[in-house]
Amino acid sequence: MKKIYVGNLPWAATEADLRDLFGPFGSVASAAVVTDRETGRSRGFGFVEMDDGDADKAIQELDGRDFGGRPLRVNQAQEKRRREGGGGGGRW
């Protein structure tokens, strides 16, 4: 299973839109549009999970493709890096 980053999404894009966009390349295990915690509005990117072979094909075909008037950025998601020092605000 591969996690795919989908950037430069139109603000109105939904999880259903992501499923429809990636569906022709294989089975979509999950799709999520990331939203702002406070406003609930889209942050303009999301993630899709698919089987490895299907994910590679989708990345190749969809990266740079116009979606809702915007060129998508599609690539394999990178693991979220943890901050050094535990993120305690720099206090001693």
KOLMIDO-261184 format. One record per residue: residue number from 1; chain; x, y, z of N, C-alpha, C, O in turn. Coordinates in Angstrom, 3 decimals, always signed. Layout:
<recs>
<rec baro="NUM" dodren="A" n_u="X" n_v="Y" n_w="Z" ca_u="X" ca_v="Y" ca_w="Z" c_u="X" c_v="Y" c_w="Z" o_u="X" o_v="Y" o_w="Z"/>
...
</recs>
This chain:
<recs>
<rec baro="1" dodren="A" n_u="+0.850" n_v="-1.177" n_w="+0.000" ca_u="+0.000" ca_v="+0.000" ca_w="+0.000" c_u="+0.894" c_v="+1.238" c_w="+0.000" o_u="+1.839" o_v="+1.335" o_w="+0.782"/>
<rec baro="2" dodren="A" n_u="+0.583" n_v="+2.173" n_w="-0.882" ca_u="+1.381" ca_v="+3.385" ca_w="-1.013" c_u="+0.502" c_v="+4.596" c_w="-0.724" o_u="-0.647" o_v="+4.658" o_w="-1.161"/>
<rec baro="3" dodren="A" n_u="+1.052" n_v="+5.561" n_w="+0.017" ca_u="+0.351" ca_v="+6.804" ca_w="+0.303" c_u="+0.821" c_v="+7.858" c_w="-0.687" o_u="+2.022" o_v="+8.064" o_w="-0.867"/>
<rec baro="4" dodren="A" n_u="-0.135" n_v="+8.523" n_w="-1.329" ca_u="+0.149" ca_v="+9.505" ca_w="-2.376" c_u="-0.240" c_v="+10.897" c_w="-1.894" o_u="-1.339" o_v="+11.101" o_w="-1.380"/>
<rec baro="5" dodren="A" n_u="+0.671" n_v="+11.850" n_w="-2.064" ca_u="+0.394" ca_v="+13.253" ca_w="-1.773" c_u="-0.215" c_v="+13.883" c_w="-3.018" o_u="+0.295" o_v="+13.692" o_w="-4.123"/>
<rec baro="6" dodren="A" n_u="-1.307" n_v="+14.635" n_w="-2.847" ca_u="-1.961" ca_v="+15.324" ca_w="-3.956" c_u="-2.038" c_v="+16.799" c_w="-3.586" o_u="-2.824" o_v="+17.189" o_w="-2.722"/>
<rec baro="7" dodren="A" n_u="-1.219" n_v="+17.620" n_w="-4.244" ca_u="-1.156" ca_v="+19.037" ca_w="-3.920" c_u="-1.738" c_v="+19.922" c_w="-5.005" o_u="-1.979" o_v="+19.486" o_w="-6.131"/>
<rec baro="8" dodren="A" n_u="-1.957" n_v="+21.171" n_w="-4.638" ca_u="-2.512" ca_v="+22.196" ca_w="-5.515" c_u="-3.960" c_v="+21.873" c_w="-5.909" o_u="-4.388" o_v="+22.145" o_w="-7.031"/>
<rec baro="9" dodren="A" n_u="-4.698" n_v="+21.290" n_w="-4.964" ca_u="-6.108" ca_v="+20.978" ca_w="-5.214" c_u="-6.941" c_v="+22.256" c_w="-5.229" o_u="-6.635" o_v="+23.208" o_w="-4.511"/>
<rec baro="10" dodren="A" n_u="-7.993" n_v="+22.278" n_w="-6.045" ca_u="-8.935" ca_v="+23.399" ca_w="-5.972" c_u="-9.561" c_v="+23.412" c_w="-4.574" o_u="-9.738" o_v="+22.357" o_w="-3.964"/>
<rec baro="11" dodren="A" n_u="-9.892" n_v="+24.592" n_w="-4.071" ca_u="-10.430" ca_v="+24.711" ca_w="-2.716" c_u="-11.719" c_v="+23.918" c_w="-2.534" o_u="-12.018" o_v="+23.486" o_w="-1.421"/>
<rec baro="12" dodren="A" n_u="-12.480" n_v="+23.719" n_w="-3.594" ca_u="-13.768" ca_v="+23.024" ca_w="-3.496" c_u="-13.651" c_v="+21.505" c_w="-3.614" o_u="-14.660" o_v="+20.808" o_w="-3.513"/>
<rec baro="13" dodren="A" n_u="-12.446" n_v="+20.977" n_w="-3.826" ca_u="-12.267" ca_v="+19.534" ca_w="-4.016" c_u="-12.675" c_v="+18.765" c_w="-2.757" o_u="-12.423" o_v="+19.201" o_w="-1.634"/>
<rec baro="14" dodren="A" n_u="-13.309" n_v="+17.610" n_w="-2.972" ca_u="-13.771" ca_v="+16.766" ca_w="-1.871" c_u="-13.085" c_v="+15.399" c_w="-1.925" o_u="-12.382" o_v="+15.077" o_w="-2.883"/>
<rec baro="15" dodren="A" n_u="-13.303" n_v="+14.609" n_w="-0.883" ca_u="-12.760" ca_v="+13.251" ca_w="-0.869" c_u="-13.356" c_v="+12.431" c_w="-2.010" o_u="-12.662" o_v="+11.613" o_w="-2.613"/>
<rec baro="16" dodren="A" n_u="-14.631" n_v="+12.644" n_w="-2.307" ca_u="-15.270" ca_v="+11.943" ca_w="-3.427" c_u="-14.596" c_v="+12.313" c_w="-4.746" o_u="-14.431" o_v="+11.459" o_w="-5.616"/>
<rec baro="17" dodren="A" n_u="-14.206" n_v="+13.583" n_w="-4.900" ca_u="-13.494" ca_v="+14.008" ca_w="-6.111" c_u="-12.167" c_v="+13.262" c_w="-6.246" o_u="-11.801" o_v="+12.840" o_w="-7.343"/>
<rec baro="18" dodren="A" n_u="-11.447" n_v="+13.098" n_w="-5.136" ca_u="-10.175" ca_v="+12.368" ca_w="-5.175" c_u="-10.398" c_v="+10.915" c_w="-5.569" o_u="-9.645" o_v="+10.364" o_w="-6.372"/>
<rec baro="19" dodren="A" n_u="-11.428" n_v="+10.295" n_w="-5.007" ca_u="-11.741" ca_v="+8.899" ca_w="-5.355" c_u="-12.070" c_v="+8.775" c_w="-6.845" o_u="-11.625" o_v="+7.838" o_w="-7.508"/>
<rec baro="20" dodren="A" n_u="-12.847" n_v="+9.720" n_w="-7.363" ca_u="-13.202" ca_v="+9.706" ca_w="-8.785" c_u="-11.971" c_v="+9.920" c_w="-9.665" o_u="-11.845" o_v="+9.298" o_w="-10.719"/>
<rec baro="21" dodren="A" n_u="-11.071" n_v="+10.791" n_w="-9.237" ca_u="-9.872" ca_v="+11.109" ca_w="-10.003" c_u="-8.912" c_v="+9.915" c_w="-10.063" o_u="-8.340" o_v="+9.628" o_w="-11.115"/>
<rec baro="22" dodren="A" n_u="-8.737" n_v="+9.220" n_w="-8.933" ca_u="-7.775" ca_v="+8.123" ca_w="-8.856" c_u="-8.389" c_v="+6.770" c_w="-9.198" o_u="-7.655" o_v="+5.831" o_w="-9.504"/>
<rec baro="23" dodren="A" n_u="-9.701" n_v="+6.646" n_w="-9.157" ca_u="-10.390" ca_v="+5.388" ca_w="-9.408" c_u="-10.029" c_v="+4.683" c_w="-10.697" o_u="-9.880" o_v="+3.461" o_w="-10.684"/>
<rec baro="24" dodren="A" n_u="-9.877" n_v="+5.393" n_w="-11.827" ca_u="-9.534" ca_v="+4.710" ca_w="-13.079" c_u="-8.189" c_v="+3.975" c_w="-13.051" o_u="-7.920" o_v="+3.146" o_w="-13.921"/>
<rec baro="25" dodren="A" n_u="-7.346" n_v="+4.272" n_w="-12.061" ca_u="-6.016" ca_v="+3.649" ca_w="-12.000" c_u="-5.975" c_v="+2.438" c_w="-11.079" o_u="-4.970" o_v="+1.730" o_w="-11.023"/>
<rec baro="26" dodren="A" n_u="-7.070" n_v="+2.198" n_w="-10.353" ca_u="-7.120" ca_v="+1.042" ca_w="-9.452" c_u="-7.991" c_v="+1.336" c_w="-8.246" o_u="-8.632" o_v="+2.384" o_w="-8.154"/>
<rec baro="27" dodren="A" n_u="-7.998" n_v="+0.392" n_w="-7.333" ca_u="-8.820" ca_v="+0.509" ca_w="-6.131" c_u="-8.224" c_v="+1.530" c_w="-5.165" o_u="-7.043" o_v="+1.457" o_w="-4.826"/>
<rec baro="28" dodren="A" n_u="-9.044" n_v="+2.479" n_w="-4.726" ca_u="-8.619" ca_v="+3.503" ca_w="-3.784" c_u="-8.979" c_v="+3.031" c_w="-2.373" o_u="-10.157" o_v="+2.909" o_w="-2.038"/>
<rec baro="29" dodren="A" n_u="-7.962" n_v="+2.767" n_w="-1.550" ca_u="-8.196" ca_v="+2.298" ca_w="-0.188" c_u="-8.700" c_v="+3.422" c_w="+0.706" o_u="-9.564" o_v="+3.204" o_w="+1.555"/>
<rec baro="30" dodren="A" n_u="-8.159" n_v="+4.631" n_w="+0.517" ca_u="-8.621" ca_v="+5.786" ca_w="+1.286" c_u="-8.295" c_v="+7.063" c_w="+0.529" o_u="-7.367" o_v="+7.109" o_w="-0.279"/>
<rec baro="31" dodren="A" n_u="-9.075" n_v="+8.093" n_w="+0.805" ca_u="-8.856" ca_v="+9.411" ca_w="+0.213" c_u="-9.244" c_v="+10.449" c_w="+1.257" o_u="-10.277" o_v="+10.322" o_w="+1.914"/>
<rec baro="32" dodren="A" n_u="-8.413" n_v="+11.477" n_w="+1.407" ca_u="-8.690" ca_v="+12.516" ca_w="+2.395" c_u="-8.196" c_v="+13.862" c_w="+1.886" o_u="-7.096" o_v="+13.968" o_w="+1.345"/>
<rec baro="33" dodren="A" n_u="-9.021" n_v="+14.885" n_w="+2.064" ca_u="-8.618" ca_v="+16.261" ca_w="+1.803" c_u="-8.310" c_v="+16.872" c_w="+3.163" o_u="-9.138" o_v="+16.812" o_w="+4.072"/>
<rec baro="34" dodren="A" n_u="-7.132" n_v="+17.456" n_w="+3.310" ca_u="-6.719" ca_v="+18.032" ca_w="+4.587" c_u="-7.397" c_v="+19.387" c_w="+4.757" o_u="-7.392" o_v="+20.227" o_w="+3.857"/>
<rec baro="35" dodren="A" n_u="-7.983" n_v="+19.574" n_w="+5.947" ca_u="-8.699" ca_v="+20.816" ca_w="+6.234" c_u="-8.068" c_v="+21.540" c_w="+7.409" o_u="-7.395" o_v="+20.933" o_w="+8.243"/>
<rec baro="36" dodren="A" n_u="-8.291" n_v="+22.837" n_w="+7.464" ca_u="-7.816" ca_v="+23.662" ca_w="+8.561" c_u="-8.612" c_v="+23.326" c_w="+9.818" o_u="-9.838" o_v="+23.237" o_w="+9.768"/>
<rec baro="37" dodren="A" n_u="-7.933" n_v="+23.140" n_w="+10.932" ca_u="-8.605" ca_v="+22.776" ca_w="+12.180" c_u="-9.613" c_v="+23.822" c_w="+12.647" o_u="-10.683" o_v="+23.483" o_w="+13.152"/>
<rec baro="38" dodren="A" n_u="-9.266" n_v="+25.078" n_w="+12.476" ca_u="-10.119" ca_v="+26.146" ca_w="+13.001" c_u="-11.273" c_v="+26.502" c_w="+12.076" o_u="-12.393" o_v="+26.707" o_w="+12.542"/>
<rec baro="39" dodren="A" n_u="-11.019" n_v="+26.579" n_w="+10.771" ca_u="-12.063" ca_v="+27.038" ca_w="+9.846" c_u="-12.795" c_v="+25.893" c_w="+9.151" o_u="-13.912" o_v="+26.075" o_w="+8.666"/>
<rec baro="40" dodren="A" n_u="-12.171" n_v="+24.709" n_w="+9.099" ca_u="-12.776" ca_v="+23.583" ca_w="+8.403" c_u="-12.632" c_v="+23.652" c_w="+6.888" o_u="-13.121" o_v="+22.775" o_w="+6.176"/>
<rec baro="41" dodren="A" n_u="-11.961" n_v="+24.694" n_w="+6.392" ca_u="-11.757" ca_v="+24.848" ca_w="+4.944" c_u="-10.570" c_v="+24.020" c_w="+4.474" o_u="-9.642" o_v="+23.747" o_w="+5.235"/>
<rec baro="42" dodren="A" n_u="-10.619" n_v="+23.629" n_w="+3.210" ca_u="-9.538" ca_v="+22.855" ca_w="+2.608" c_u="-8.231" c_v="+23.632" c_w="+2.683" o_u="-8.213" o_v="+24.857" o_w="+2.560"/>
<rec baro="43" dodren="A" n_u="-7.124" n_v="+22.893" n_w="+2.889" ca_u="-5.798" ca_v="+23.508" ca_w="+2.868" c_u="-5.148" c_v="+23.344" c_w="+1.496" o_u="-3.994" o_v="+23.728" o_w="+1.307"/>
<rec baro="44" dodren="A" n_u="-5.892" n_v="+22.770" n_w="+0.530" ca_u="-5.394" ca_v="+22.681" ca_w="-0.838" c_u="-4.568" c_v="+21.448" c_w="-1.152" o_u="-3.936" o_v="+21.373" o_w="-2.205"/>
<rec baro="45" dodren="A" n_u="-4.570" n_v="+20.474" n_w="-0.237" ca_u="-3.872" ca_v="+19.229" ca_w="-0.526" c_u="-4.578" c_v="+18.073" c_w="+0.182" o_u="-5.428" o_v="+18.269" o_w="+1.050"/>
<rec baro="46" dodren="A" n_u="-4.193" n_v="+16.863" n_w="-0.224" ca_u="-4.801" ca_v="+15.679" ca_w="+0.373" c_u="-3.927" c_v="+14.461" c_w="+0.157" o_u="-2.809" o_v="+14.555" o_w="-0.349"/>
<rec baro="47" dodren="A" n_u="-4.464" n_v="+13.309" n_w="+0.555" ca_u="-3.732" ca_v="+12.057" ca_w="+0.445" c_u="-4.657" c_v="+10.957" c_w="-0.051" o_u="-5.847" o_v="+10.933" o_w="+0.265"/>
<rec baro="48" dodren="A" n_u="-4.082" n_v="+10.040" n_w="-0.841" ca_u="-4.806" ca_v="+8.892" ca_w="-1.361" c_u="-3.934" c_v="+7.665" c_w="-1.091" o_u="-2.712" o_v="+7.729" o_w="-1.219"/>
<rec baro="49" dodren="A" n_u="-4.560" n_v="+6.551" n_w="-0.717" ca_u="-3.823" ca_v="+5.303" ca_w="-0.547" c_u="-4.312" c_v="+4.290" c_w="-1.566" o_u="-5.513" o_v="+4.080" o_w="-1.736"/>
<rec baro="50" dodren="A" n_u="-3.337" n_v="+3.657" n_w="-2.252" ca_u="-3.620" ca_v="+2.657" ca_w="-3.276" c_u="-2.547" c_v="+1.572" c_w="-3.225" o_u="-1.502" o_v="+1.760" o_w="-2.603"/>
<rec baro="51" dodren="A" n_u="-2.804" n_v="+0.432" n_w="-3.881" ca_u="-1.775" ca_v="-0.598" ca_w="-4.028" c_u="-0.594" c_v="-0.010" c_w="-4.789" o_u="-0.760" o_v="+0.901" o_w="-5.601"/>
<rec baro="52" dodren="A" n_u="+0.603" n_v="-0.538" n_w="-4.523" ca_u="+1.841" ca_v="+0.020" ca_w="-5.074" c_u="+1.823" c_v="+0.230" c_w="-6.588" o_u="+2.107" o_v="+1.331" o_w="-7.058"/>
<rec baro="53" dodren="A" n_u="+1.495" n_v="-0.802" n_w="-7.350" ca_u="+1.515" ca_v="-0.694" ca_w="-8.812" c_u="+0.513" c_v="+0.321" c_w="-9.333" o_u="+0.819" o_v="+1.096" o_w="-10.239"/>
<rec baro="54" dodren="A" n_u="-0.688" n_v="+0.317" n_w="-8.756" ca_u="-1.718" ca_v="+1.280" ca_w="-9.152" c_u="-1.295" c_v="+2.694" c_w="-8.785" o_u="-1.516" o_v="+3.634" o_w="-9.550"/>
<rec baro="55" dodren="A" n_u="-0.684" n_v="+2.844" n_w="-7.610" ca_u="-0.241" ca_v="+4.162" ca_w="-7.149" c_u="+0.822" c_v="+4.731" c_w="-8.088" o_u="+0.769" o_v="+5.908" o_w="-8.446"/>
<rec baro="56" dodren="A" n_u="+1.788" n_v="+3.896" n_w="-8.489" ca_u="+2.847" ca_v="+4.364" ca_w="-9.394" c_u="+2.268" c_v="+4.840" c_w="-10.714" o_u="+2.688" o_v="+5.861" o_w="-11.258"/>
<rec baro="57" dodren="A" n_u="+1.297" n_v="+4.090" n_w="-11.223" ca_u="+0.653" ca_v="+4.455" ca_w="-12.487" c_u="-0.116" c_v="+5.776" c_w="-12.334" o_u="-0.047" o_v="+6.641" o_w="-13.207"/>
<rec baro="58" dodren="A" n_u="-0.843" n_v="+5.926" n_w="-11.227" ca_u="-1.617" ca_v="+7.144" ca_w="-10.983" c_u="-0.704" c_v="+8.361" c_w="-10.850" o_u="-0.993" o_v="+9.425" o_w="-11.397"/>
<rec baro="59" dodren="A" n_u="+0.398" n_v="+8.196" n_w="-10.121" ca_u="+1.347" ca_v="+9.307" ca_w="-9.947" c_u="+1.875" c_v="+9.754" c_w="-11.301" o_u="+1.913" o_v="+10.948" o_w="-11.595"/>
<rec baro="60" dodren="A" n_u="+2.282" n_v="+8.795" n_w="-12.124" ca_u="+2.844" ca_v="+9.104" ca_w="-13.441" c_u="+1.825" c_v="+9.830" c_w="-14.325" o_u="+2.171" o_v="+10.790" o_w="-15.014"/>
<rec baro="61" dodren="A" n_u="+0.582" n_v="+9.375" n_w="-14.303" ca_u="-0.447" ca_v="+9.939" ca_w="-15.183" c_u="-1.030" c_v="+11.264" c_w="-14.683" o_u="-1.399" o_v="+12.116" o_w="-15.491"/>
<rec baro="62" dodren="A" n_u="-1.118" n_v="+11.448" n_w="-13.357" ca_u="-1.832" ca_v="+12.605" ca_w="-12.812" c_u="-0.953" c_v="+13.790" c_w="-12.443" o_u="-1.453" o_v="+14.911" o_w="-12.350"/>
<rec baro="63" dodren="A" n_u="+0.340" n_v="+13.575" n_w="-12.230" ca_u="+1.210" ca_v="+14.695" ca_w="-11.867" c_u="+1.237" c_v="+15.717" c_w="-13.002" o_u="+1.591" o_v="+15.390" o_w="-14.135"/>
<rec baro="64" dodren="A" n_u="+0.868" n_v="+16.930" n_w="-12.693" ca_u="+0.845" ca_v="+18.010" ca_w="-13.686" c_u="-0.468" c_v="+18.141" c_w="-14.432" o_u="-0.668" o_v="+19.121" o_w="-15.150"/>
<rec baro="65" dodren="A" n_u="-1.374" n_v="+17.173" n_w="-14.281" ca_u="-2.656" ca_v="+17.226" ca_w="-14.985" c_u="-3.534" c_v="+18.339" c_w="-14.411" o_u="-3.556" o_v="+18.571" o_w="-13.202"/>
<rec baro="66" dodren="A" n_u="-4.253" n_v="+19.017" n_w="-15.299" ca_u="-5.171" ca_v="+20.068" ca_w="-14.883" c_u="-6.377" c_v="+19.452" c_w="-14.173" o_u="-6.990" o_v="+18.512" o_w="-14.679"/>
<rec baro="67" dodren="A" n_u="-6.708" n_v="+19.986" n_w="-13.006" ca_u="-7.873" ca_v="+19.545" ca_w="-12.257" c_u="-8.520" c_v="+20.788" c_w="-11.651" o_u="-7.955" o_v="+21.427" o_w="-10.764"/>
<rec baro="68" dodren="A" n_u="-9.694" n_v="+21.113" n_w="-12.136" ca_u="-10.384" ca_v="+22.305" ca_w="-11.638" c_u="-9.635" c_v="+23.589" c_w="-11.924" o_u="-9.707" o_v="+24.550" o_w="-11.158"/>
<rec baro="69" dodren="A" n_u="-8.897" n_v="+23.597" n_w="-13.062" ca_u="-8.155" ca_v="+24.801" ca_w="-13.443" c_u="-6.797" c_v="+24.933" c_w="-12.781" o_u="-6.150" o_v="+25.974" o_w="-12.905"/>
<rec baro="70" dodren="A" n_u="-6.351" n_v="+23.898" n_w="-12.079" ca_u="-5.049" ca_v="+23.963" ca_w="-11.410" c_u="-4.218" c_v="+22.725" c_w="-11.766" o_u="-4.757" o_v="+21.620" o_w="-11.827"/>
<rec baro="71" dodren="A" n_u="-2.912" n_v="+22.899" n_w="-12.003" ca_u="-2.054" ca_v="+21.734" ca_w="-12.284" c_u="-1.748" c_v="+20.992" c_w="-10.986" o_u="-1.179" o_v="+21.564" o_w="-10.056"/>
<rec baro="72" dodren="A" n_u="-2.125" n_v="+19.725" n_w="-10.928" ca_u="-1.917" ca_v="+18.930" ca_w="-9.718" c_u="-0.447" c_v="+18.615" c_w="-9.497" o_u="+0.321" o_v="+18.486" o_w="-10.450"/>
<rec baro="73" dodren="A" n_u="-0.065" n_v="+18.493" n_w="-8.238" ca_u="+1.248" ca_v="+17.962" ca_w="-7.860" c_u="+0.967" c_v="+16.631" c_w="-7.190" o_u="+0.357" o_v="+16.577" o_w="-6.122"/>
<rec baro="74" dodren="A" n_u="+1.413" n_v="+15.567" n_w="-7.821" ca_u="+1.122" ca_v="+14.223" ca_w="-7.324" c_u="+2.432" c_v="+13.458" c_w="-7.188" o_u="+3.169" o_v="+13.299" o_w="-8.160"/>
<rec baro="75" dodren="A" n_u="+2.719" n_v="+12.982" n_w="-5.967" ca_u="+3.910" ca_v="+12.173" ca_w="-5.747" c_u="+3.732" c_v="+11.301" c_w="-4.512" o_u="+2.755" o_v="+11.437" o_w="-3.775"/>
<rec baro="76" dodren="A" n_u="+4.686" n_v="+10.409" n_w="-4.298" ca_u="+4.602" ca_v="+9.540" ca_w="-3.124" c_u="+4.771" c_v="+10.404" c_w="-1.886" o_u="+5.677" o_v="+11.235" o_w="-1.816"/>
<rec baro="77" dodren="A" n_u="+3.890" n_v="+10.204" n_w="-0.907" ca_u="+3.942" ca_v="+10.993" ca_w="+0.321" c_u="+5.203" c_v="+10.663" c_w="+1.108" o_u="+5.640" o_v="+9.513" o_w="+1.155"/>
<rec baro="78" dodren="A" n_u="+5.772" n_v="+11.677" n_w="+1.716" ca_u="+6.938" ca_v="+11.496" ca_w="+2.576" c_u="+6.452" c_v="+11.342" c_w="+4.013" o_u="+5.447" o_v="+11.937" o_w="+4.403"/>
<rec baro="79" dodren="A" n_u="+7.160" n_v="+10.552" n_w="+4.787" ca_u="+6.798" ca_v="+10.406" ca_w="+6.196" c_u="+6.964" c_v="+11.752" c_w="+6.891" o_u="+7.914" o_v="+12.488" o_w="+6.626"/>
<rec baro="80" dodren="A" n_u="+6.037" n_v="+12.059" n_w="+7.774" ca_u="+6.107" ca_v="+13.313" ca_w="+8.522" c_u="+7.314" c_v="+13.252" c_w="+9.452" o_u="+7.469" o_v="+12.310" o_w="+10.230"/>
<rec baro="81" dodren="A" n_u="+8.163" n_v="+14.269" n_w="+9.361" ca_u="+9.369" ca_v="+14.297" ca_w="+10.189" c_u="+9.024" c_v="+14.838" c_w="+11.571" o_u="+8.251" o_v="+15.786" o_w="+11.713"/>
<rec baro="82" dodren="A" n_u="+9.614" n_v="+14.216" n_w="+12.579" ca_u="+9.418" ca_v="+14.706" ca_w="+13.937" c_u="+10.402" c_v="+15.835" c_w="+14.180" o_u="+11.516" o_v="+15.828" o_w="+13.656"/>
<rec baro="83" dodren="A" n_u="+9.986" n_v="+16.789" n_w="+14.968" ca_u="+10.862" ca_v="+17.918" ca_w="+15.274" c_u="+11.912" c_v="+17.514" c_w="+16.299" o_u="+11.661" o_v="+16.700" o_w="+17.187"/>
<rec baro="84" dodren="A" n_u="+13.084" n_v="+18.098" n_w="+16.154" ca_u="+14.168" ca_v="+17.841" ca_w="+17.096" c_u="+13.823" c_v="+18.469" c_w="+18.444" o_u="+13.159" o_v="+19.504" o_w="+18.504"/>
<rec baro="85" dodren="A" n_u="+14.275" n_v="+17.840" n_w="+19.514" ca_u="+14.122" ca_v="+18.437" ca_w="+20.834" c_u="+12.734" c_v="+18.306" c_w="+21.438" o_u="+12.478" o_v="+18.901" o_w="+22.485"/>
<rec baro="86" dodren="A" n_u="+11.843" n_v="+17.568" n_w="+20.836" ca_u="+10.545" ca_v="+17.327" ca_w="+21.441" c_u="+9.546" c_v="+18.456" c_w="+21.290" o_u="+8.410" o_v="+18.326" o_w="+21.747"/>
<rec baro="87" dodren="A" n_u="+9.926" n_v="+19.557" n_w="+20.668" ca_u="+8.971" ca_v="+20.641" ca_w="+20.405" c_u="+8.496" c_v="+21.340" c_w="+21.667" o_u="+7.349" o_v="+21.781" o_w="+21.726"/>
<rec baro="88" dodren="A" n_u="+9.346" n_v="+21.451" n_w="+22.674" ca_u="+8.937" ca_v="+22.052" ca_w="+23.937" c_u="+9.013" c_v="+23.557" c_w="+23.978" o_u="+8.932" o_v="+24.139" o_w="+25.060"/>
<rec baro="89" dodren="A" n_u="+9.166" n_v="+24.208" n_w="+22.845" ca_u="+9.174" ca_v="+25.672" ca_w="+22.825" c_u="+10.493" c_v="+26.295" c_w="+23.170" o_u="+10.563" o_v="+27.510" o_w="+23.355"/>
<rec baro="90" dodren="A" n_u="+11.573" n_v="+25.494" n_w="+23.268" ca_u="+12.896" ca_v="+26.049" ca_w="+23.497" c_u="+13.197" c_v="+26.385" c_w="+24.947" o_u="+14.201" o_v="+27.043" o_w="+25.217"/>
<rec baro="91" dodren="A" n_u="+12.378" n_v="+25.964" n_w="+25.878" ca_u="+12.627" ca_v="+26.252" ca_w="+27.281" c_u="+13.649" c_v="+25.279" c_w="+27.855" o_u="+13.814" o_v="+24.159" o_w="+27.373"/>
<rec baro="92" dodren="A" n_u="+14.336" n_v="+25.745" n_w="+28.909" ca_u="+15.327" ca_v="+24.898" ca_w="+29.561" c_u="+14.600" c_v="+24.068" c_w="+30.533" o_u="+15.208" o_v="+23.254" o_w="+31.226"/>
</recs>
